[in-house]
Amino acid sequence: MFKKKQDAKPKEITYERVKGYYLWLIGKYGDYTAKTLMQKANTLFKEDTSFNQEALNYLIEQGFVDDLRYALRLTQNYAEKNIGLNKIKQKLYAKGFTSHIINECLDSIDNTEDDYLDKALALKIKKFGESPIDDQKLKQKALRHLIGQGFSYSVANKVIRYSGEE
């Protein structure tokens, strides 16, 4: 019924084809890190990877790929959510950013410790209620939850002991 194209030869890998693939990815799905783009191109064009780095360098020079700009945008987006600095750092590492870029992004966040206390308190109230936690097992569970959301131990401990009178 349907015939497969058995004779179809694979397309030739050229600089323009690799550059077009990068631009297609960025246009369709938005920003990528340079590392992620390189991994995708190496997977697709595994027969000949000689043009991958050259095309990526061109896109970096032209400003289509800018890891710092992308990381700053992600950092601001994460900072608006109820997560702590450690969780933001973890998410940025998972995206493939270098430690230099991550540190620069975290320095750009202008949240104070009071802001993180408020975020952690909102998270604690949402999951465990407003009253201070006295039960040891529940206290450990709340600490693990808040630390898992990226808050420091000191912030998590303050929030657990917090009563509305303070």
Order of alpha helices (4+ residues) and beta strands (2+ residues): alpha-alpha-alpha-alpha-alpha-alpha-alpha-alpha-alpha
